[in-house]
């Protein structure tokens, strides 16, 4: 994680995540015309005018959470996408999913963090909506917030490798999962399947 402590490394991480999420959202925007998709509290009536890159930059600037939180938020987004196949990440929900995943990650990872009202202001939504988003996100994850060191290392290594290349992986239309490497998913599934049975991490909302 030391490699992500520098402002330059964090800037690259934010740029990569923004690029990947943008491609994924655009792909699923096209797919939503052909396949039925569930509408959730994360969906806005219109696409936000602020770009994903600018939105993530804003979160990075004002959230003041540790660099690890963005890795953990990425893991949560991947889990959410896999567990909610009818709720693919698109342009109408990606911003709310981002602010919620970072907030939940900060609460889980950091000793000190801001409350929901503060994150709501950072995200440009009301505190009431932030509360609903957090609850829905936690249920979407099945309250599975625990991340083992090995899982964290796998995701971190993947992101660092992609950051060096700065070429986000291409996702096919309608593909709601964030990470598409078969090897990576094999490691992820083997570890998570045994761990989920042993410990379901609960948090206080």
Residue pairs with C-beta under 8 A, 6 or more apart in sequence:
1 67
1 68
1 71
1 156
3 9
3 160
4 10
4 13
4 67
4 68
4 71
4 156
4 160
5 67
9 67
9 163
10 60
10 67
10 70
12 163
12 166
13 67
13 70
13 159
13 163
14 53
14 56
14 57
14 60
14 70
15 53
15 166
16 159
16 162
16 163
16 166
16 168
17 56
17 70
17 74
17 159
18 51
18 52
18 53
18 56
19 53
19 168
20 162
20 168
20 169
20 178
21 52
21 89
21 94
21 98
21 178
22 51
22 52
22 53
23 168
23 170
23 171
24 89
24 94
24 171
24 175
24 176
24 178
25 52
25 89
25 90
25 91
25 94
26 91
27 171
27 172
27 173
27 174
27 175
28 88
28 89
28 90
28 173
28 174
28 175
28 176
29 90
29 91
30 173
31 88
31 173
31 174
32 88
32 90
34 174
35 174
36 86
37 86
37 87
37 88
37 90
38 84
38 86
38 87
40 87
40 93
40 136
41 96
41 129
41 132
41 133
41 136
42 87
42 93
42 96
42 97
42 100
42 133
42 136
42 137
43 92
43 93
43 96
44 92
44 93
44 95
44 96
46 92
47 91
47 92
48 55
48 91
48 95
48 124
50 58
50 95
50 124
52 94
52 95
52 98
55 95
55 98
55 99
56 98
58 122
59 98
59 99
59 102
59 122
59 123
60 70
62 122
63 69
63 102
63 103
63 106
63 114
63 119
63 122
64 114
65 102
65 105
65 106
65 109
65 110
65 113
66 106
66 109
66 110
68 105
68 109
68 152
69 102
69 105
69 106
69 109
69 110
70 102
70 105
71 152
71 155
71 156
71 159
72 105
72 108
72 109
72 147
72 152
73 98
73 101
73 102
73 104
73 105
74 101
74 155
74 159
74 178
75 147
75 151
75 152
75 155
76 101
76 104
76 105
76 137
76 141
76 145
77 89
77 97
77 98
77 101
77 178
78 155
78 177
78 178
78 179
79 141
79 144
80 87
80 97
80 101
80 137
80 140
80 141
81 87
81 88
81 89
81 176
81 177
81 178
82 176
82 177
83 140
83 141
83 142
84 140
84 176
85 176
87 93
87 140
87 176
88 174
88 176
89 97
89 176
89 178
95 123
96 123
96 125
96 133
97 137
99 119
99 122
99 123
99 125
99 130
99 133
100 130
100 133
100 134
100 137
101 137
102 119
103 113
103 116
103 119
103 130
103 134
104 134
104 137
104 138
104 145
104 203
106 113
106 114
107 113
107 203
108 145
108 201
108 203
116 127
116 130
116 131
116 134
117 127
117 130
119 130
120 126
120 127
120 129
120 130
123 130
125 133
131 205
134 205
135 205
138 145
138 203
138 205
142 200
143 200
143 201
143 202
143 203
144 196
144 200
144 201
145 201
145 203
146 195
146 199
146 200
146 201
148 191
148 195
150 187
150 191
151 188
151 191
151 192
154 184
154 187
154 188
155 179
158 179
158 181
158 184
162 168
162 169
169 179
169 180
169 181
171 177
171 180
179 185
179 188
